[in-house]
Structures are given as structure tokens and as C-alpha cells.
Amino acid sequence: MTDFINEPLDRKVIDQINQIKSADIVVGIPTYNNENTVANIITNFGEGLKKYYPNLKSVVINADSSSEDKTMDMVSKTRLPKGIEKISASYIGEKGKGAAIRSILEGARLLDAKVCIICEADTKSVTPEWIYNLASPVLKSGYGFVAPYYIRNEHDAAINNALAYPLTRALYGLRIRQPIGGDFSFSNGVLQVFTRKRYWTEYPGINKFGVDIWMITTALNEGFRVCQTVLGTKLHDANLKKEITPIFKQIVGTLFELMKNYEYRWRDVIGSIQGFIRGDFKFVEAERLRANYDDLLQKFYSGLEENRNIWRAIFDENTHREFKEMLNSNSPENVVLSIELWTKIVYEFACAYNFVPDDEKDILLNAMLPFYYLRTASFIREAELFSDEIADIVVEGNAGVFERLKWYLLNRWDSYKNRKGKISIKK
């Protein structure tokens, strides 16, 4: 009896896997309504596999989340070079980005792939070179997990820049610039860990948008060598229907959940190191995106009255006083959440999340959202005249503040641990 996922794959998929038997490289593409971009991704990856790995057995696996457009038709019609197999189907069970990746992982495990590459299906900037850049560190240099290193507009990666990157860096000591980038590769050894069933039941957020942060955090803490690879510029297909609230809660909730599991690792980490980056990185200006400052500010004030009591309940007295002074010293349209105060607030929520009853965790994440909106608005103000390169330097400096204030996290975490029983934020 194994602890593997044993995902109930589509019968047609099982038959194809049994016919193919094994693979050296598996490229996984999870899709949902990506008819505008998926064909270009498959074409470029096919060219890359043929150019760089003609003597290796490669399989492209598409797991679709019941797309309502012509995504599946585009996948079916897009041809791959001779010798490269393609498997495509709508997977069985719960729908979500992570659930689609879970099906790909199970297929890759059954094929005993030497390297597995995952790529987001809404990416417009994929080139054939992405295949070599992602596969080479695993196949040639023995890395277990390869994260992307690319240029993104500073507003396109708001959750990453404001929270996922600086917190991951401060906790685990390696500067992985895009821990939720969505395009990555990993070895067969990592694949065996990722397909363990217990993870998929213990962390519900990884079945959706929490999957990326879970993967990098697990790889960092389970003894695998992790590096980054240069992929140029990351451009997305516009998706105006994407709702930020569930994405934020799934990513941040997973990040916070993992802190309890890996406390024994992050407690003793001081500072951070850059680590290996494969390739030559050149800064160019990314596609400009507009973020609505007034809308973000309005979202903060909308949540102010609703969550005021929760904030008072979980914040350290001095931090709560600092927050009130921030509100009182600025007019509503000019309020700015400094990186120092934002860092303390993130640490407050991270600690409280791990010590409140399970049925209050969602309430806590909802109460954190207004601060995220305010910090995003504040960064827009800070970086409105900056180039992408200068804005990226600011993000790096902000991440350094998370490291410098890690003592605050430790103090607050220990104060919760020393209390008897769980705290409650319910009225």
C-alpha cells in the first residue's frame, strides 16, 4: 500500500500512458479557457523538445479544468514534431489549477519521467528556449527544483512582490524571486514527494492557486537543491474575470499553513543568499499594466470598519498604536502603509493564523485583504515614476525589511505558543 495520490485518471489517459510506457521529459500544461494562448505554448515547446532533446522521449500532458471555450479543440488541433507524444483530457474530480497539476503529476509519475516541466497556459511569451532553460539544470546539473527568473511588470506580480517573495525569502533564506511564478521544473525525486497523498489532503489550498507556493516551499525544505533559470519576460493573456480574493486566500493561506510544518527550519534562518541563477539576465521594460489606485484605497476603507475589532484582537499593542497613528496622520486619500508596518502586519497575521481555530482561518484571511490592498496602493505611489528595473530594486529592498524584522515574527510566534489553548477572533 503506497502513499501516492493514485489519481483516478481518465480511462483514455491511462490507456495512452500504458501504451507510451515511459518518458524522459514530461511537459505539463494545466488549462482553463486558454484558447488564445495554448496552441502557441504547445508549438513552442514542441520545437524546443525537438531542437534540444531529440534523442529523449518526450510527452506533453494537458489537464483541462472543463474549459467553456475552444481550448480543448486548440490542443487537439496543434501538431507536435514526430516522436513527441501528446495526452489531453479533462481530469476527474475537483476543478482548480492545483488539481489539474495533480493529474499531470500522477501521469508523470506513472511514466517515471526524469524531469517534469509545468507551464501556465495563459503565458504569451513562451519560446522554444524555455524547454532547455527549465530542463537543463535538472538533467545536466542535478538540481531538484528549478524556479523561473523573469521580468514581470511590478503590478502584474503584486501578491508575489508584496508578500510571497519577501516572506519566503525571510523564512527559508534563499532568494527565489518568483515563488509563485507558475513555470517551473523538477526531478523525478521531487516528483515522488509531490505525489504523496498526505500533502493533498493536509493543505486544501494546493488544489487551487496555493499549489505554486507549496511546491517551492516543499522543495526548499525537503532537502532538494533549488535554483532559478532565466526565462526573459513574462507576459500574460488578459483575464479581467480573475477574482483576486480567492487567489490571495489560497496562496497566503497555504504559505501560512506551511510555516507550522517547517517551523523547525525557519526559526534558525538568519538573512538570505542569492543562490544559483542559470543564464544571462538582461533587464527590459515589461508590458505596462494599469492598477487603479483609488479602487485599491476604497477597498481598504471598505474593510476598515468590518475588521477593526479583529485587528485590535490580534495586533501587538504597539503595532496597533502605530497603525492608528498612520490613519490619523494622513488624509484618507493620502494614507500610506509603510513597508515596516506592512511587514509587522504580515507577521501578525501569519502568527494568528496558526493559532486560531480552523473555522476562523478564513475570517482572518478576509481581514488581511484590506491591508494587502492598501500596501499595493502605497507601492503604486512609491513606484509610479520608476522604471521596472528601479521598481525591482525597491522590491528587493522591501524584502530586506522582512529579514531585518524577523525578530518580530519570532517574538509574536512565541507569545502565541506560550498561551494556553487557541485564541479566538470571533465577536
C-alpha positions in Angstrom: 0.0 0.0 0.0 1.6 3.3 -1.1 1.1 6.8 0.0 0.9 8.1 -3.6 -2.0 10.1 -4.9 -3.3 7.3 -7.2 -5.4 10.0 -9.0 -8.4 8.5 -10.8 -7.3 9.4 -14.3 -9.5 9.2 -17.3 -9.6 5.7 -18.9 -8.3 7.1 -22.2 -5.4 8.8 -20.4 -4.5 5.5 -18.6 -4.6 3.6 -22.0 -2.3 6.2 -23.6 0.1 6.1 -20.6 0.2 2.3 -20.8 0.9 2.4 -24.5 3.7 5.0 -24.1 5.1 3.2 -21.0 7.8 5.7 -20.0 9.2 9.2 -20.7 12.4 11.2 -20.1 10.6 14.6 -20.2 7.0 15.3 -19.4 5.7 18.8 -20.1 2.5 19.6 -18.2 0.1 22.3 -19.3 -2.9 22.9 -17.0 -5.7 24.8 -18.9 -8.9 26.6 -18.3 -10.3 28.8 -21.0 -7.0 29.4 -22.7 -8.0 29.1 -26.4 -5.9 32.3 -27.3 -2.6 31.0 -26.0 -2.4 27.3 -25.6 -1.6 26.5 -29.2 1.4 28.8 -29.2 2.7 27.2 -26.0 2.4 23.7 -27.4 4.0 24.7 -30.6 7.0 26.4 -29.0 7.5 23.6 -26.5 7.4 21.0 -29.3 10.0 23.0 -31.2 12.2 23.2 -28.1 11.9 19.5 -27.4 12.9 18.6 -31.0 15.8 21.1 -31.1 17.4 20.5 -27.7 16.3 16.9 -26.8 15.8 15.0 -30.0 17.1 11.8 -28.5 15.0 11.8 -25.3 11.4 10.5 -25.1 9.1 13.4 -24.5 5.4 13.6 -23.7 3.1 16.7 -23.4 0.3 16.3 -21.0 -2.7 18.7 -21.0 -5.1 18.6 -18.0 -8.1 20.7 -18.6 -10.5 22.1 -16.0 -13.6 21.8 -18.1 -13.0 24.8 -20.3 -16.0 26.6 -21.7 -14.3 27.9 -24.8 -12.3 26.1 -27.6 -9.2 25.3 -25.5 -9.6 21.5 -26.0 -10.1 21.9 -29.7 -7.0 24.0 -30.0 -5.0 21.5 -28.0 -6.3 18.7 -30.3 -5.5 20.5 -33.5 -2.0 21.7 -32.6 0.6 19.3 -34.0 3.8 18.3 -32.3 7.0 17.1 -34.1 7.2 13.4 -34.9 8.1 11.3 -31.9 6.7 13.6 -29.3 3.5 12.2 -27.7 0.5 14.3 -26.5 -2.0 13.4 -23.9 -5.0 15.7 -23.3 -8.2 15.3 -21.3 -10.5 16.9 -18.8 -9.4 15.4 -15.5 -11.8 13.8 -12.9 -12.7 15.5 -9.7 -12.4 18.9 -8.1 -11.5 21.7 -10.5 -8.7 24.1 -10.0 -5.2 24.9 -11.0 -3.6 22.7 -8.4 -6.0 19.8 -9.1 -5.0 20.0 -12.8 -1.3 19.9 -11.9 -2.0 17.0 -9.6 -3.3 15.0 -12.5 -0.2 15.9 -14.5 2.0 14.8 -11.6 0.3 11.5 -11.4 0.7 11.0 -15.2 4.4 11.9 -15.0 4.9 9.5 -12.1 3.3 6.6 -14.0 5.6 7.5 -16.9 8.6 7.6 -14.5 9.7 11.0 -16.0 13.3 12.1 -15.4 12.2 15.7 -15.5 8.7 17.3 -15.3 8.1 20.8 -16.6 5.0 22.8 -15.8 3.9 25.9 -17.7 0.9 28.2 -17.2 -1.4 28.1 -20.1 -2.1 31.9 -20.3 1.5 32.8 -21.0 2.1 34.7 -24.2 5.9 34.9 -24.1 6.9 31.3 -24.2 9.8 30.4 -26.6 11.5 27.1 -27.5 14.4 28.1 -25.3 12.2 27.8 -22.2 12.4 24.0 -22.6 16.2 23.9 -22.4 16.4 26.6 -19.7 14.0 24.6 -17.5 15.1 21.1 -18.2 18.9 21.6 -18.3 19.5 22.4 -14.6 17.8 19.1 -13.7 19.2 16.9 -16.4 22.8 18.3 -16.5 23.4 19.9 -13.1 21.4 17.7 -10.7 19.0 20.3 -9.4 15.8 19.1 -7.8 13.6 22.1 -8.4 14.0 25.0 -10.9 12.1 28.2 -10.4 11.6 30.9 -13.1 13.6 34.1 -13.2 11.9 36.6 -15.4 10.7 40.2 -15.8 7.2 40.9 -14.8 5.5 44.3 -14.6 5.6 45.4 -10.9 1.8 45.5 -10.8 1.3 42.1 -12.5 3.0 40.3 -9.6 1.5 42.2 -6.7 1.0 39.2 -4.4 4.4 37.9 -5.2 6.2 41.2 -4.6 4.3 42.3 -1.6 4.1 39.0 0.3 5.1 35.7 -1.3 8.7 36.7 -2.2 9.7 38.6 0.9 8.2 36.2 3.3 9.6 33.1 1.6 13.0 34.7 1.5 12.9 35.8 5.2 11.7 32.4 6.3 13.8 30.0 4.4 16.9 32.0 3.5 17.0 31.6 -0.3 16.1 34.5 -2.7 13.7 32.8 -5.1 12.4 35.9 -6.9 9.2 34.3 -8.3 8.0 31.6 -5.8 4.5 31.8 -7.4 5.7 32.3 -10.9 3.8 29.3 -12.3 6.5 28.0 -14.7 9.0 25.5 -13.2 10.6 22.1 -13.5 11.7 19.4 -11.1 13.4 16.0 -10.9 11.9 12.5 -10.5 12.9 12.6 -6.9 10.9 15.8 -6.3 8.0 14.3 -8.3 7.9 11.3 -5.9 7.4 13.8 -3.0 4.9 16.0 -4.8 2.7 12.9 -5.5 2.4 11.9 -1.9 -1.3 11.8 -0.9 -0.9 13.3 2.5 0.1 16.7 1.1 -3.1 17.0 -1.0 -5.3 16.3 2.0 -3.4 18.3 4.5 -3.2 21.6 2.5 -6.6 22.2 0.7 -5.3 25.4 -1.0 -2.8 23.5 -3.1 -5.7 22.1 -5.2 -6.2 25.6 -6.4 -3.8 28.6 -6.5 -1.8 27.6 -3.5 0.0 25.0 -5.5 3.0 27.0 -6.6 4.0 28.3 -3.2 3.5 24.8 -1.8 5.8 23.3 -4.4 8.7 25.7 -3.9 8.4 25.6 -0.1 8.3 21.8 -0.1 11.4 21.6 -2.4 13.3 24.1 -0.2 12.6 22.2 3.0 12.8 18.6 1.9 16.5 18.6 1.1 16.5 19.3 -2.6 18.8 21.6 -4.5 16.9 24.6 -5.8 17.9 27.1 -8.4 16.4 29.7 -10.8 16.6 29.9 -14.6 16.3 33.0 -16.7 13.2 32.9 -19.0 13.2 36.5 -20.3 9.9 38.4 -19.9 6.6 37.0 -18.6 3.5 38.3 -20.4 0.0 37.0 -19.6 -3.1 36.9 -21.7 -5.5 39.4 -20.2 -8.1 37.9 -17.9 -10.4 40.5 -16.5 -12.7 37.9 -14.8 -10.0 36.6 -12.5 -11.1 37.4 -8.9 -8.2 38.3 -6.6 -9.9 37.4 -3.2 -9.8 33.5 -3.6 -6.4 33.7 -5.2 -5.0 35.7 -2.4 -6.6 33.5 0.3 -5.4 30.3 -1.3 -1.8 31.5 -1.8 -1.4 33.2 1.6 -3.3 30.5 3.5 -1.0 27.8 2.1 2.1 29.9 2.8 0.9 30.4 6.4 -0.1 26.7 6.9 3.4 25.6 5.8 5.0 27.8 8.4 3.8 25.5 11.2 5.1 22.4 9.4 8.5 23.9 8.8 9.0 25.9 12.0 12.0 23.8 12.8 13.6 25.1 9.6 12.8 28.8 9.5 13.3 29.6 13.2 17.1 29.4 12.8 17.4 31.1 9.4 19.2 34.4 9.6 19.4 36.6 6.4 19.4 35.1 2.9 21.6 34.1 0.0 21.1 34.6 -3.7 21.7 31.0 -4.9 22.4 29.9 -8.4 20.7 31.6 -11.4 21.2 29.9 -14.7 21.5 32.1 -17.8 22.2 35.7 -18.6 19.6 38.2 -17.3 19.0 41.4 -19.1 16.5 44.0 -17.9 14.0 45.3 -20.4 10.8 47.2 -19.7 7.8 44.8 -19.4 4.3 45.4 -20.8 2.8 48.2 -18.8 -0.3 47.4 -16.7 -2.6 49.9 -15.1 -3.5 49.4 -11.5 -6.4 51.5 -10.1 -5.0 53.4 -7.0 -8.4 54.9 -6.0 -10.1 51.5 -6.2 -7.5 49.8 -4.0 -7.8 52.6 -1.5 -11.6 52.3 -1.5 -11.3 48.5 -0.8 -9.1 49.3 2.2 -11.6 51.7 3.7 -14.5 49.4 3.0 -12.9 46.7 5.1 -11.8 49.1 7.9 -15.0 49.2 10.0 -15.8 45.5 9.3 -12.4 44.2 10.6 -11.4 46.8 13.1 -12.2 44.6 16.1 -10.2 41.6 14.6 -7.2 43.8 14.0 -7.3 45.1 17.6 -7.6 41.5 18.9 -4.5 40.1 17.1 -2.1 43.1 16.9 0.5 43.8 19.4 -0.4 46.9 21.4 2.5 49.0 20.0 1.8 47.9 16.4 -1.9 48.7 16.7 -1.0 52.1 18.0 1.4 52.6 15.1 -1.5 51.6 12.7 -3.9 54.2 14.3 -1.2 56.9 14.0 -0.8 56.1 10.3 -4.5 56.6 9.8 -4.7 59.8 11.9 -1.6 61.5 10.4 -2.8 61.3 6.8 -5.9 62.5 4.9 -7.9 59.5 3.6 -6.7 59.9 0.0 -3.0 60.1 1.0 -2.7 57.3 3.6 0.4 55.2 3.1 1.2 51.9 4.6 5.0 51.8 5.1 7.0 48.6 4.4 8.0 48.4 8.0 4.4 48.5 9.3 3.3 46.2 6.5 5.9 43.6 7.5 4.8 43.6 11.1 1.2 43.2 10.0 2.1 40.3 7.8 3.9 38.7 10.7 0.9 39.4 13.0 -1.5 37.6 10.6 0.9 34.7 10.0 1.2 34.0 13.7 -2.5 34.4 14.4 -3.5 32.2 11.5 -1.5 29.3 13.0 -3.0 29.6 16.5 -6.7 30.3 15.9 -9.3 27.5 15.4 -9.6 26.1 11.9 -13.1 27.6 11.4 -11.7 31.1 12.0 -8.8 31.0 9.5 -10.9 32.1 6.5 -12.2 35.0 8.6 -8.6 36.0 9.3 -7.5 35.9 5.7 -10.5 38.1 4.8 -9.4 40.5 7.5 -5.9 40.7 6.0 -7.1 41.6 2.5 -7.7 45.3 3.2 -4.1 45.7 4.3 -2.9 44.0 1.1 -4.9 46.5 -0.9 -3.5 49.4 1.0 0.1 48.2 0.7 -0.4 47.6 -3.1 -1.8 51.2 -3.4 1.1 52.5 -1.4 3.6 50.8 -3.6 1.9 52.3 -6.7 2.6 55.7 -5.1 6.2 54.8 -4.3 7.0 53.4 -7.7 4.8 55.5 -10.1 7.8 57.3 -11.6 10.1 54.3 -11.6 11.2 52.1 -14.4 10.7 48.3 -14.0 14.3 47.9 -13.1 14.2 50.5 -10.3 10.9 49.2 -9.1 12.5 45.7 -8.8 15.3 47.2 -6.7 12.7 48.6 -4.4 11.1 45.2 -4.1 14.4 43.7 -3.2 14.9 46.4 -0.5 11.5 45.8 0.9 12.3 42.0 1.1 15.3 43.0 3.2 13.0 44.7 5.7 11.2 41.3 6.2 14.6 39.8 7.1 15.5 42.7 9.4 12.2 42.4 11.3 12.2 38.7 11.6 12.8 39.1 15.3 9.2 40.5 15.5 7.9 37.3 13.9 9.7 35.1 16.4 8.5 37.2 19.4 4.9 37.1 18.3 5.0 33.4 17.4 6.4 32.5 20.8 3.9 34.7 22.6 1.1 32.7 20.9 2.8 29.3 21.7 3.1 30.3 25.4 -0.6 30.9 25.7 -2.8 28.1 27.0 -5.2 26.9 24.3 -6.1 28.6 21.0 -7.1 32.2 20.7 -10.4 33.3 19.1 -11.2 36.3 17.0 -14.9 35.8 16.9 -17.0 38.5 18.5 
